[in-house]
Structure formats: structure tokens, C-alpha cells
Amino acid sequence: MVPQPPQAEAGLVARSPDTSSRVAQLEAEIAQLRDALARRQQIGVATGLLAQRFAISPDRAWSLMVRLSQNGHVKVREIAQAVIDAHCGRLDSKDVEILSSLEKYLPDGVRLLHTREDGQRSVREPSR
């Protein structure tokens, strides 16, 4: 037979303010970890898209995003989101602004966007 804790002690543990505070802390930590995992996946997708687009290794694509982030003072996750949005055709003005501002840090002739005949900026398709 397994000894059971006295009812009074069990009730104290469940109602302890320290316990509810700790539960809230753990829930916040779980939310942060889920967010970090989603952002990591997003950055991985963007790295793959850039690697394919420029025919470079994923390591070089990651280095490119880091360098663009540092030079352009833009967070890597924002660059990743702009790259994914551009790839999916969801290019909004914020994405255009981010990608356009980063183009000045790319070698001559390498562009992330191009200007269409109607003056709109859109994703530049890789030349084949």
C-alpha cells in the first residue's frame, strides 16, 4: 500500500501563491519557446529560398542574411519574413522597404526585387 499525503498538506500545495506564480512562469516560458521554434523554422525556410534563388549553399545563404541584418540594422527574422512573403506573392510595402533597403549591400547586379513596367516592385525571378 502506497502512503497518501495528508489532505491538509495536499491542499496547501495546490493553493500556494508560489505554485500559481511558478505555473504562470512556466506557461510564459512555453509560449516563448513555441515562438522561438516557429521563428527558427521561418528562418530556415528563408535560408533555403535564398540558397535556391542564388544557387549558393545554405551556409552561405545564412551568412548572407546575417550580413544583411547587421549592415541594414534589420532583424534576421524580419528579413526571413520578407523573403517568404515575397516568395509567396504576399509582398506588402513593409517587405518592399526591407528588401529594397538591403539591396545596396548586395554585389552589383544582384537584386532581390525588380521594378515592373507599371512601377510596382516585385520579386525578381532567377534567370535560368
Backbone as CSV, one residue per row, in Angstrom:
resi,resn,N_x,N_y,N_z,CA_x,CA_y,CA_z,C_x,C_y,C_z
1,MET,0.833,-1.173,0.000,0.000,0.000,0.000,0.885,1.247,0.000
2,VAL,0.560,2.201,-0.889,1.328,3.434,-1.009,0.754,4.472,-0.057
3,PRO,1.628,5.071,0.755,1.105,6.075,1.694,0.632,7.314,0.941
4,GLN,-0.491,7.864,1.322,-1.055,9.064,0.718,-0.708,10.265,1.589
5,PRO,-0.424,11.406,0.970,-0.151,12.595,1.782,-1.427,13.027,2.486
6,PRO,-1.286,13.597,3.634,-2.476,14.095,4.341,-3.187,15.139,3.490
7,GLN,-4.509,15.173,3.587,-5.315,16.098,2.791,-4.923,17.554,3.047
8,ALA,-4.624,17.888,4.250,-4.283,19.282,4.571,-3.033,19.718,3.824
9,GLU,-2.026,18.849,3.753,-0.786,19.203,3.050,-1.024,19.338,1.553
10,ALA,-1.786,18.443,0.957,-2.068,18.497,-0.474,-2.795,19.786,-0.828
11,GLY,-3.724,20.192,0.006,-4.460,21.428,-0.238,-3.561,22.647,-0.164
12,LEU,-2.618,22.648,0.730,-1.695,23.772,0.855,-0.826,23.919,-0.381
13,VAL,-0.377,22.803,-0.927,0.472,22.843,-2.120,-0.308,23.393,-3.298
14,ALA,-1.546,22.954,-3.465,-2.345,23.386,-4.611,-2.710,24.859,-4.515
15,ARG,-2.876,25.394,-3.319,-3.313,26.777,-3.155,-2.171,27.745,-2.909
16,SER,-0.977,27.289,-2.917,0.172,28.127,-2.609,0.360,29.203,-3.673
17,PRO,0.562,30.463,-3.266,0.810,31.527,-4.247,2.090,31.275,-5.045
18,ASP,3.057,30.613,-4.418,4.293,30.289,-5.134,4.024,29.346,-6.295
19,THR,3.097,28.426,-6.105,2.763,27.456,-7.151,2.103,28.146,-8.332
20,SER,1.120,29.007,-8.081,0.439,29.681,-9.184,1.396,30.621,-9.914
21,SER,2.313,31.223,-9.185,3.311,32.083,-9.806,4.242,31.263,-10.698
22,ARG,4.615,30.109,-10.211,5.511,29.221,-10.978,4.805,28.696,-12.221
23,VAL,3.527,28.375,-12.102,2.755,27.904,-13.257,2.702,29.004,-14.322
24,ALA,2.456,30.221,-13.901,2.417,31.347,-14.841,3.773,31.539,-15.517
25,GLN,4.844,31.383,-14.743,6.203,31.488,-15.299,6.435,30.422,-16.354
26,LEU,6.061,29.200,-16.037,6.264,28.092,-16.976,5.413,28.256,-18.234
27,GLU,4.184,28.741,-18.087,3.340,28.981,-19.253,3.947,30.048,-20.156
28,ALA,4.512,31.095,-19.568,5.167,32.144,-20.359,6.396,31.589,-21.068
29,GLU,7.145,30.754,-20.375,8.331,30.149,-20.986,7.956,29.231,-22.151
30,ILE,6.889,28.480,-21.998,6.420,27.605,-23.071,6.017,28.447,-24.287
31,ALA,5.316,29.541,-24.050,4.913,30.422,-25.155,6.135,30.988,-25.877
32,GLN,7.162,31.387,-25.123,8.388,31.914,-25.734,9.096,30.839,-26.548
33,LEU,9.136,29.618,-26.034,9.790,28.526,-26.760,9.049,28.183,-28.043
34,ARG,7.724,28.201,-27.988,6.934,27.942,-29.205,7.193,29.024,-30.251
35,ASP,7.245,30.272,-29.813,7.515,31.388,-30.723,8.913,31.253,-31.333
36,ALA,9.891,30.910,-30.500,11.263,30.746,-30.992,11.347,29.605,-31.999
37,LEU,10.627,28.530,-31.742,10.636,27.395,-32.665,10.023,27.778,-34.010
38,ALA,8.931,28.523,-33.973,8.295,28.974,-35.216,9.217,29.913,-35.989
39,ARG,9.886,30.825,-35.293,10.807,31.752,-35.961,12.011,31.014,-36.537
40,ARG,12.496,30.018,-35.822,13.627,29.238,-36.333,13.243,28.530,-37.626
41,GLN,12.044,27.970,-37.646,11.571,27.308,-38.858,11.433,28.317,-40.000
42,GLN,10.907,29.487,-39.691,10.743,30.546,-40.688,12.096,30.957,-41.260
43,ILE,13.097,31.118,-40.412,14.436,31.496,-40.858,15.039,30.388,-41.713
44,GLY,14.783,29.134,-41.349,15.271,28.009,-42.148,14.663,27.997,-43.543
45,VAL,13.377,28.281,-43.635,12.710,28.338,-44.939,13.309,29.456,-45.786
46,ALA,13.482,30.625,-45.188,14.060,31.759,-45.929,15.488,31.454,-46.376
47,THR,16.250,30.789,-45.529,17.617,30.404,-45.904,17.588,29.496,-47.118
48,GLY,16.678,28.527,-47.110,16.544,27.622,-48.256,16.122,28.355,-49.525
49,LEU,15.215,29.294,-49.395,14.771,30.058,-50.567,15.916,30.876,-51.157
50,LEU,16.695,31.523,-50.289,17.829,32.310,-50.781,18.899,31.405,-51.392
51,ALA,19.125,30.252,-50.785,20.117,29.311,-51.323,19.717,28.871,-52.728
52,GLN,18.448,28.555,-52.899,17.962,28.132,-54.215,17.995,29.296,-55.196
53,ARG,17.548,30.454,-54.752,17.456,31.628,-55.630,18.810,32.060,-56.178
54,PHE,19.842,32.034,-55.330,21.157,32.484,-55.741,22.114,31.336,-56.040
55,ALA,21.615,30.102,-55.998,22.429,28.911,-56.267,23.675,28.884,-55.382
56,ILE,23.441,29.042,-54.083,24.528,29.009,-53.105,24.185,27.972,-52.036
57,SER,25.150,27.658,-51.196,24.912,26.691,-50.126,24.031,27.325,-49.043
58,PRO,23.340,26.496,-48.270,22.557,27.039,-47.166,23.413,27.828,-46.164
59,ASP,24.652,27.386,-45.952,25.543,28.126,-45.055,25.819,29.534,-45.579
60,ARG,26.047,29.638,-46.885,26.280,30.970,-47.475,25.012,31.809,-47.439
61,ALA,23.865,31.169,-47.638,22.596,31.903,-47.573,22.366,32.444,-46.161
62,TRP,22.680,31.629,-45.158,22.561,32.084,-43.767,23.516,33.256,-43.518
63,SER,24.749,33.118,-43.978,25.729,34.197,-43.802,25.257,35.473,-44.490
64,LEU,24.636,35.327,-45.649,24.103,36.482,-46.365,23.030,37.170,-45.527
65,MET,22.107,36.405,-44.959,21.060,37.012,-44.141,21.640,37.705,-42.911
66,VAL,22.627,37.083,-42.284,23.254,37.692,-41.101,23.950,38.996,-41.490
67,ARG,24.687,38.968,-42.603,25.403,40.171,-43.045,24.413,41.282,-43.400
68,LEU,23.350,40.927,-44.119,22.337,41.928,-44.468,21.678,42.488,-43.205
69,SER,21.454,41.627,-42.223,20.863,42.053,-40.963,21.764,43.059,-40.254
70,GLN,23.037,42.740,-40.177,23.978,43.616,-39.486,24.173,44.933,-40.226
71,ASN,24.357,44.850,-41.532,24.596,46.067,-42.319,23.352,46.946,-42.407
72,GLY,22.198,46.317,-42.530,20.963,47.075,-42.702,20.239,47.376,-41.412
73,HIS,20.766,46.895,-40.288,20.138,47.098,-38.979,18.689,46.614,-38.986
74,VAL,18.495,45.424,-39.542,17.185,44.782,-39.616,17.333,43.396,-39.000
75,LYS,16.380,42.991,-38.213,16.458,41.679,-37.575,16.364,40.572,-38.624
76,VAL,17.112,39.493,-38.385,17.105,38.355,-39.312,15.685,37.840,-39.505
77,ARG,14.903,37.791,-38.436,13.537,37.274,-38.565,12.678,38.159,-39.468
78,GLU,12.954,39.480,-39.492,12.210,40.368,-40.385,12.626,40.145,-41.835
79,ILE,13.912,39.922,-42.055,14.383,39.608,-43.403,13.760,38.304,-43.859
80,ALA,13.779,37.306,-42.986,13.206,35.997,-43.322,11.738,36.137,-43.690
81,GLN,10.985,36.892,-42.909,9.561,37.074,-43.199,9.359,37.766,-44.541
82,ALA,10.172,38.778,-44.832,10.055,39.490,-46.113,10.380,38.565,-47.281
83,VAL,11.407,37.734,-47.137,11.784,36.793,-48.207,10.651,35.801,-48.449
84,ILE,10.075,35.271,-47.375,8.983,34.297,-47.516,7.747,34.957,-48.115
85,ASP,7.401,36.143,-47.621,6.241,36.853,-48.161,6.428,37.155,-49.642
86,ALA,7.624,37.563,-50.024,7.903,37.856,-51.432,7.768,36.587,-52.268
87,HIS,8.286,35.491,-51.764,8.210,34.222,-52.492,6.758,33.767,-52.677
88,CYS,5.929,34.011,-51.661,4.533,33.578,-51.696,3.612,34.594,-52.384
89,GLY,4.184,35.698,-52.858,3.380,36.707,-53.540,2.591,37.592,-52.599
90,ARG,2.991,37.653,-51.349,2.304,38.495,-50.358,3.148,39.726,-50.042
91,LEU,3.779,40.279,-51.028,4.702,41.388,-50.844,3.924,42.652,-50.487
92,ASP,4.114,43.150,-49.264,3.474,44.403,-48.878,4.524,45.511,-48.837
93,SER,4.103,46.713,-48.523,5.025,47.860,-48.571,6.172,47.708,-47.571
94,LYS,5.925,47.102,-46.416,6.989,46.902,-45.434,8.045,45.935,-45.981
95,ASP,7.579,44.839,-46.622,8.506,43.874,-47.215,9.336,44.521,-48.315
96,VAL,8.691,45.310,-49.161,9.396,46.001,-50.249,10.440,46.937,-49.666
97,GLU,10.075,47.639,-48.599,11.012,48.567,-47.965,12.224,47.815,-47.408
98,ILE,11.981,46.700,-46.731,13.085,45.915,-46.158,13.993,45.390,-47.261
99,LEU,13.414,44.727,-48.258,14.225,44.128,-49.318,14.938,45.185,-50.154
100,SER,14.269,46.298,-50.419,14.906,47.377,-51.194,16.082,47.977,-50.444
101,SER,15.915,48.175,-49.136,16.998,48.776,-48.357,18.193,47.846,-48.247
102,LEU,17.963,46.541,-48.337,19.056,45.577,-48.223,19.818,45.379,-49.538
103,GLU,19.175,45.739,-50.655,19.821,45.531,-51.958,21.138,46.287,-52.090
104,LYS,21.278,47.414,-51.409,22.512,48.193,-51.525,23.709,47.456,-50.927
105,TYR,23.449,46.430,-50.139,24.544,45.649,-49.543,24.896,44.410,-50.364
106,LEU,24.177,44.201,-51.459,24.463,43.070,-52.347,25.439,43.502,-53.430
107,PRO,26.150,42.545,-54.022,27.067,42.900,-55.121,26.304,43.551,-56.274
108,ASP,27.021,44.321,-57.081,26.399,44.979,-58.237,25.681,43.961,-59.108
109,GLY,24.499,44.341,-59.532,23.728,43.489,-60.421,22.872,42.451,-59.718
110,VAL,23.059,42.228,-58.435,22.253,41.252,-57.702,21.123,42.011,-57.017
111,ARG,19.903,41.681,-57.380,18.746,42.368,-56.827,17.749,41.355,-56.287
112,LEU,17.078,41.729,-55.222,16.025,40.900,-54.646,14.681,41.216,-55.294
113,LEU,14.535,42.440,-55.771,13.291,42.914,-56.368,13.585,43.553,-57.718
114,HIS,12.572,43.676,-58.538,12.730,44.447,-59.768,11.504,45.333,-59.946
115,THR,11.647,46.374,-60.734,10.550,47.298,-60.975,9.858,46.892,-62.264
116,ARG,8.548,46.654,-62.168,7.772,46.274,-63.353,7.455,47.519,-64.180
117,GLU,6.887,47.287,-65.344,6.548,48.394,-66.230,5.553,49.356,-65.591
118,ASP,4.693,48.853,-64.705,3.702,49.713,-64.048,4.276,50.439,-62.827
119,GLY,5.597,50.282,-62.588,6.260,50.971,-61.490,6.238,50.229,-60.168
120,GLN,5.539,49.122,-60.109,5.465,48.336,-58.879,6.720,47.484,-58.725
121,ARG,7.147,47.298,-57.483,8.291,46.434,-57.190,7.760,45.022,-56.962
122,SER,8.435,44.038,-57.502,8.026,42.647,-57.312,9.262,41.781,-57.192
123,VAL,9.035,40.529,-56.868,10.142,39.587,-56.705,10.769,39.334,-58.046
124,ARG,12.085,39.388,-58.062,12.830,39.084,-59.288,12.973,37.589,-59.392
125,GLU,12.539,37.053,-60.498,12.688,35.615,-60.729,14.121,35.320,-61.126
126,PRO,14.653,34.189,-60.675,16.032,33.843,-61.037,16.142,33.599,-62.534
127,SER,17.235,34.037,-63.108,17.456,33.789,-64.545,17.932,32.358,-64.713
128,ARG,17.454,31.733,-65.738,17.786,30.317,-65.985,18.666,30.191,-67.199
